[in-house]
Amino acid sequence: MEVLFDNGTHKNLLLEDFGHGEMVQANVHLIVDSGKGMILDPGGHKVFKHLLQE
């Protein structure tokens, strides 16, 4: 786990320990704000191909 941002009340953590062997690589983020969190998997260039083209 890598801390990308932390100002005391808001954190963005990169959970990059997924995707071993033949598993799909994932770039999962944990966003925590005032003690409440949300797990996000923004996908990659294959998932958002059309979005990145615009």
MDTraj code that builds the backbone (N, CA, C; nanometers):
import mdtraj as md
import numpy as np

residues = "MET GLU VAL LEU PHE ASP ASN GLY THR HIS LYS ASN LEU LEU LEU GLU ASP PHE GLY HIS GLY GLU MET VAL GLN ALA ASN VAL HIS LEU ILE VAL ASP SER GLY LYS GLY MET ILE LEU ASP PRO GLY GLY HIS LYS VAL PHE LYS HIS LEU LEU GLN GLU".split()
xyz = np.array([
    [0.0851, -0.1170, 0.0000],
    [0.0000, 0.0000, 0.0000],
    [0.0898, 0.1234, 0.0000],
    [0.0570, 0.2181, -0.0874],
    [0.1337, 0.3424, -0.0980],
    [0.0411, 0.4606, -0.0697],
    [0.0859, 0.5498, 0.0181],
    [0.0086, 0.6696, 0.0496],
    [0.0401, 0.7747, -0.0566],
    [-0.0604, 0.8113, -0.1361],
    [-0.0416, 0.9115, -0.2404],
    [-0.0680, 1.0523, -0.1891],
    [-0.1583, 1.0630, -0.0907],
    [-0.1931, 1.1935, -0.0347],
    [-0.2452, 1.1732, 0.1063],
    [-0.2059, 1.2605, 0.1988],
    [-0.2557, 1.2543, 0.3367],
    [-0.2391, 1.3916, 0.4000],
    [-0.3524, 1.4586, 0.4269],
    [-0.3446, 1.5879, 0.4946],
    [-0.4030, 1.5811, 0.6358],
    [-0.4213, 1.4591, 0.6861],
    [-0.4736, 1.4410, 0.8206],
    [-0.6192, 1.3998, 0.8242],
    [-0.7020, 1.4597, 0.7394],
    [-0.8438, 1.4218, 0.7348],
    [-0.8824, 1.3577, 0.6017],
    [-0.7988, 1.3735, 0.5014],
    [-0.8270, 1.3173, 0.3691],
    [-0.7043, 1.2391, 0.3231],
    [-0.7266, 1.1140, 0.2768],
    [-0.6167, 1.0288, 0.2304],
    [-0.6534, 0.9630, 0.0986],
    [-0.5525, 0.9404, 0.0160],
    [-0.5651, 0.8605, -0.1054],
    [-0.4568, 0.7542, -0.0973],
    [-0.4989, 0.6284, -0.0868],
    [-0.4068, 0.5165, -0.0734],
    [-0.4153, 0.4296, -0.1982],
    [-0.3002, 0.3916, -0.2530],
    [-0.2950, 0.3027, -0.3685],
    [-0.2724, 0.1615, -0.3177],
    [-0.3665, 0.0733, -0.3469],
    [-0.3560, -0.0673, -0.3080],
    [-0.3105, -0.1440, -0.4305],
    [-0.1805, -0.1605, -0.4460],
    [-0.1259, -0.2191, -0.5685],
    [-0.0782, -0.3618, -0.5515],
    [-0.1214, -0.4303, -0.4475],
    [-0.0772, -0.5667, -0.4227],
    [-0.1691, -0.6694, -0.4869],
    [-0.2420, -0.6298, -0.5918],
    [-0.3316, -0.7201, -0.6620],
    [-0.2703, -0.7566, -0.7962],
    [-0.3139, -0.8667, -0.8543],
    [-0.2707, -0.9023, -0.9891],
    [-0.1515, -0.9944, -0.9937],
    [-0.1429, -1.0902, -0.9034],
    [-0.0322, -1.1868, -0.9045],
    [-0.0606, -1.2977, -1.0059],
    [0.0433, -1.3528, -1.0634],
    [0.0267, -1.4629, -1.1579],
    [-0.0473, -1.4193, -1.2823],
    [-0.1545, -1.4917, -1.3137],
    [-0.2322, -1.4612, -1.4334],
    [-0.3561, -1.3783, -1.4027],
    [-0.3613, -1.3176, -1.2854],
    [-0.4756, -1.2342, -1.2491],
    [-0.4700, -1.1020, -1.3251],
    [-0.5833, -1.0372, -1.3355],
    [-0.5914, -0.9068, -1.4013],
    [-0.5276, -0.8014, -1.3117],
    [-0.4417, -0.7185, -1.3698],
    [-0.3788, -0.6114, -1.2932],
    [-0.4843, -0.5093, -1.2539],
    [-0.4777, -0.4633, -1.1302],
    [-0.5736, -0.3642, -1.0819],
    [-0.4993, -0.2513, -1.0123],
    [-0.5495, -0.1323, -1.0284],
    [-0.4964, -0.0147, -0.9594],
    [-0.6068, 0.0377, -0.8683],
    [-0.6224, -0.0271, -0.7551],
    [-0.7312, 0.0042, -0.6639],
    [-0.6877, 0.1147, -0.5691],
    [-0.7738, 0.2147, -0.5534],
    [-0.7489, 0.3251, -0.4610],
    [-0.8467, 0.3166, -0.3453],
    [-0.8009, 0.3527, -0.2275],
    [-0.8873, 0.3698, -0.1117],
    [-0.8851, 0.5177, -0.0788],
    [-0.9993, 0.5833, -0.0917],
    [-1.0133, 0.7248, -0.0592],
    [-1.0791, 0.7325, 0.0778],
    [-1.0149, 0.7996, 0.1724],
    [-1.0685, 0.8137, 0.3078],
    [-1.0821, 0.9620, 0.3383],
    [-1.2011, 1.0026, 0.3823],
    [-1.2262, 1.1412, 0.4190],
    [-1.3026, 1.1436, 0.5505],
    [-1.2434, 1.2044, 0.6509],
    [-1.3049, 1.2160, 0.7837],
    [-1.3498, 1.0806, 0.8381],
    [-1.2674, 0.9778, 0.8176],
    [-1.2946, 0.8457, 0.8725],
    [-1.3859, 0.7570, 0.7899],
    [-1.4386, 0.8073, 0.6792],
    [-1.5236, 0.7276, 0.5906],
    [-1.4476, 0.7002, 0.4620],
    [-1.4564, 0.5754, 0.4134],
    [-1.3771, 0.5389, 0.2973],
    [-1.4583, 0.4847, 0.1817],
    [-1.3970, 0.4906, 0.0625],
    [-1.4551, 0.4363, -0.0590],
    [-1.3428, 0.3687, -0.1365],
    [-1.3680, 0.2471, -0.1825],
    [-1.2705, 0.1753, -0.2638],
    [-1.3055, 0.1984, -0.4105],
    [-1.2051, 0.2387, -0.4881],
    [-1.2248, 0.2675, -0.6304],
    [-1.1291, 0.1844, -0.7138],
    [-1.1774, 0.1334, -0.8244],
    [-1.0918, 0.0700, -0.9241],
    [-1.1179, 0.1426, -1.0551],
    [-1.0361, 0.2438, -1.0854],
    [-1.0623, 0.3255, -1.2037],
    [-1.0412, 0.2536, -1.3358],
    [-0.9928, 0.1314, -1.3337],
    [-0.9687, 0.0588, -1.4579],
    [-0.8425, 0.1092, -1.5257],
    [-0.8260, 0.0735, -1.6485],
    [-0.7067, 0.1141, -1.7216],
    [-0.7417, 0.1572, -1.8626],
    [-0.6404, 0.1667, -1.9474],
    [-0.6629, 0.2147, -2.0836],
    [-0.7535, 0.1216, -2.1638],
    [-0.7563, -0.0071, -2.1293],
    [-0.8444, -0.0992, -2.2013],
    [-0.9898, -0.0779, -2.1609],
    [-1.0125, -0.0483, -2.0344],
    [-1.1484, -0.0293, -1.9845],
    [-1.2059, 0.1035, -2.0315],
    [-1.1257, 0.2088, -2.0254],
    [-1.1734, 0.3427, -2.0585],
    [-1.1189, 0.3912, -2.1929],
    [-1.1064, 0.3003, -2.2881],
    [-1.0491, 0.3341, -2.4184],
    [-1.1235, 0.4505, -2.4848],
    [-1.2551, 0.4448, -2.4842],
    [-1.3336, 0.5494, -2.5504],
    [-1.3237, 0.6825, -2.4758],
    [-1.3175, 0.6778, -2.3452],
    [-1.3051, 0.7999, -2.2663],
    [-1.1708, 0.8676, -2.2912],
    [-1.0637, 0.7892, -2.2972],
    [-0.9306, 0.8457, -2.3174],
    [-0.9121, 0.9009, -2.4581],
    [-0.9906, 0.8528, -2.5541],
    [-0.9798, 0.9021, -2.6912],
    [-1.0355, 1.0429, -2.7051],
    [-1.1273, 1.0810, -2.6156],
    [-1.1904, 1.2131, -2.6258],
    [-1.1057, 1.3211, -2.5640],
])
top = md.Topology()
chain = top.add_chain()
for i, resn in enumerate(residues, 1):
    res = top.add_residue(resn, chain, resSeq=i)
    for name in ("N", "CA", "C"):
        top.add_atom(name, md.element.get_by_symbol(name[0]), res)
traj = md.Trajectory(xyz[None], top)
